Amino acid sequence: MRSLAGKTLFITGASRGIGKAIALRAAADGANVVIAAKTVEPHPKLPGTIYTAAEEVEAAGGRALPLAVDIRDEVAVHGAVQRAAARFGGIDILVNNASAISLTGTLDTPIKRFDLMMGINARGTFLCSQACLPHLKKAANPHILTLAPPPNLDARWLKNHVAYTIAKYGMSLCVIGMAEEFKPDGVAVNALWPRTVILTAAVRMLDEPVDPARCRKPEIMADAAHAILTRDSRGCTGNFFIDDAVLAEEGVGDFDQYNVVPGSHPPESGVLPRER
């Protein structure tokens, strides 16, 4: 059984959703988890703060360090990374999970929202990777895992939400470039993307209601991330993984356990591509 016991994970946006699910899966192994997110006070519509997530991580068997971080803030990011490394003696894994979404067309996307998505998705991924890499290069089995889709320039993936796709593809391009750049250092840089819609609190807040029967739980992403992050970093880099394909490689055959509605057959989400 491959394990993350004793490893230190720096996870952005880990106060809720997929980020928290990844944190709790690592905590079950006895990992150290840095919860780097903005929410310190309860949100009126979204559950969870960095402190409640930290309590759950500790209860699951891990050690938690909740840090209030806006990943658009260079000083805050570098400060959080230094505090994390000092607390746990280094950083083994960075999970670039934080992301902003707006599935809107060009005329319906305010520039303020465009800037938010670019600042968190593309720039935030680059900044957090840049800040963590000096520590990752010293780790025994270092990984960067970014929640980003395989880039595909077919117009159908851009036409309905150009701004969001550009911002997510910025994350994808970081994966491609950094995987090659840091391959000599043994740092794995990979992407993970869901095949279906993952039902999180943020997804529930989208303008168009999402049918739960079309969705899977965040735990499928957490289990897939665990499988990737426990692989040998020197032999696993530059990949764009899909959650259920990763788990199938690991021998998982029962995917109904991840369905929000048992017995349903969630289709591919159709928002961003699944294959290169």
N, C-alpha and C positions, 0 to 999 in steps of 0.2 A: 504494500500500500504506500503510494507516494504521499508525502505530507508536507505541510507548510509550518510544521512545529518550529518555533523559535525564529521564524522569518519575520522581517518587518515590512509591512505593506503601507505605502502612502497612497491613499485612495481619495481622489477628488469627488466631491458631490456624494459623500457616503452617508449623509444624514437620513436618506430615504431611498426607496426604489431599488434599482439594480445595484447601485453602489453599496447600499447597506446589505443587500443579499450577498454580494461578494465578500464583504467584511465579515458577516456572520459565518459564512462557509470556512473562511480562513481561521476565524476564532475557534471553530470547532476542533481544529488541529492544534490549537495552542499558539497561534501566531500573535504577533504584536501588530495592532492596527491603528494607523493614524487617520483620523476622520477629519479630512480637510474640506470644510464646507462653510457656507455663509450663514446658515440658519442657527442663530443662538436663542431667539425667542420664538415661541410657537406661531406658526403661520395660520391665518384665519381659515385657509382652505386646504393646506397641505400638512399632514401629520409629521411629527418628528423634528428634533433638533440635533445638533452635534452631541449634546449631552445625553439625550435619551438613546441615541444610537450607541454611544459609548457604554451606557449601562447594559444594553443588549449584548454588546461584544463581550463584556466582562462576564455576563451571565452564561454566555455560550462557551466560555473557557479560554478566552483570549485576554490580552492586555490592551487597553485602549488609551489613546491620547487624542482627545477632541481639541481641534484647533480651528478658530474662526478665521477663514481665509476666503477672500475674493480673488480668484485666480487671474483676474485682470490686473491685480496690483502686484507689480514686480517686487517691491520691498516686502510685502506680506508673504508672498510665496517663498522667497529666499529665507525669510525669517522662520517660517514654519518648517521648511526642510532642515534648517540648522537645529531647531529645537527637537525635531523628530530624531535626527541622527545622534544628538547628544543624549536624548532620553534612552534610546534603545541600542546605541553603539553602532549605528549605521543604517542604511536602507537597502533592502534586497529587491524590492518590487515597487514599481509605480503603476497604478491603474488610473489612466486618464478617462474617467467616467463622466465628469461634469460636462453638461451640454445644455444649450438653449435651443428651443424649437419654436418655429412658427411656420406652419404648413400653408403659407399664403402666396398668392400670385404676386407678380411684380408691382402692380398698381395698388395692391392692398398691404404692402409691406413697408411700414414707416422706416425711414433711414435709421432712426434710433434703434429699432428692432434689428435691422441689418447689422448695425455696429455691435449690438449686444451679442448676436450669434457669432460674428467674426471674432469678437474679443474673448468670448468664453471658449468656443469650439476650436478654432484654428490657433489663435494667439495663445490661449490658455494651455492648450496641449503642448505647444512649442516651449512656452515658458516653464511649465512644470517639468518637462523632460530635461530642459537645459539645467534647471536647478538641481535635479536629482542625479543626473548622470555622473558627476564626480564621485558620488557615494556608490552608485551602482557599479562603477568600474572597479571598485574594491571588493565587491560582494562575490561570494562563491558561485552563485547561480542566478545572475541578475536578469530581471525581465522588466520590460515596459509593455503593458497591454493597454491598447487604446480602443475604445468602443466606437468604431468607425466602419463604414461600408467599403466593399471593394470598389474602387473608382471605375466608372463606366461612362463614356462620353455620348452614349446614345441619348438623343434629345428627350426621350420619354421619361428619363429619370430626372430631368431638370425642369421641364416645361410647367409643371404645376406649382413648384416652389423653388424657384431659382436661387433665392438667397440662402435658404436652409441647406440646399444641396451643395452650394459653393462652400459654406462654412464646414459642413461635414467632410467634404472632399479635402479641405485643408488639413483636417486631422489624418485622413488617409494618406496624403502625400508626405506628412511627417513620418508615417510608418515606413513608407517605401525608402525615403532618403536616409532616415536614421538607422534603419536595419542594415543598410550597406555601410554607412559611415562608421558604425560601432561594432560591426562584425569582428574586426580584429581584436577588440577588447572583450569579446565573449558576451556582450550584452544583447539579449534577445529583444527584438522589437516586433510585436505582432498586433494585429487587429482582431476584434471579435464583434460579430454582428448577429442579431437574431433573425431567424427565418420568418417568424410571425410577429405580430404585434405583441409586445409584452405589457401586460396590464399593470400600470403603476398609477399612483395618485396623480402624477402630472398628465398622464394620458387621459385619465378620467376628466381632466379639466379642459381638454381640447374642445373647440367650438362644436364639432360634430360628435355626437355620442358614439361610443365604441361598444360593439356587441361583445360581451364577455366570452361568448362561444367562439369568437374568432381569435381569442387571445391565449397566451401561455403566461405562466407565473414567472417572476424574476428569478426563481430558483434554478431555472434551466440555464440562464446565463451564469449564475454563480457556480454551478457544477462544471460548466464548460470552461470557465475561467480557471477554476482549480486544476482541471486537467492540463491546461496549457502551462500554467505557472509552475507546475511541478515537473515539467519536462526539462531536459538538458538544454540550457540556453544556447550552447554552442552548436546544437544540431536542430534548433527550432527557431528560425527568425525570418522575417520578411513575409509572413503568411497573413492572408485574410481569411480567418476562420469563421464558419457558420456554426451557431450553437449546437444544433442537433447532429450535425455531421461530426463535430468533435466528439460528442458523447457516443455516437455510433462506433467510432474508432476505438473508444474505450470499452466497448462491449455492452453499452446500454441498449436495451431493446424496447423497454416500456416507456413510451413518451406520454402516455395518458396521465401519468403522475404529475406532469407539468401543466396540464390543461386547466384553465380556470373553471371550465364546465366539464366534468368527467364525461367521457364518451364522445366528446365533440371532436371535430377534425379541423383545427384552425388552419386557414389557408395562408399562403405567403402574403405578407403585408402589402406589397406593391408600392411602397413609398420610396425605397432606395434599393439598388441591385443586390442580389445575393451572390453573384458570380462575376469574376473578372472577365 
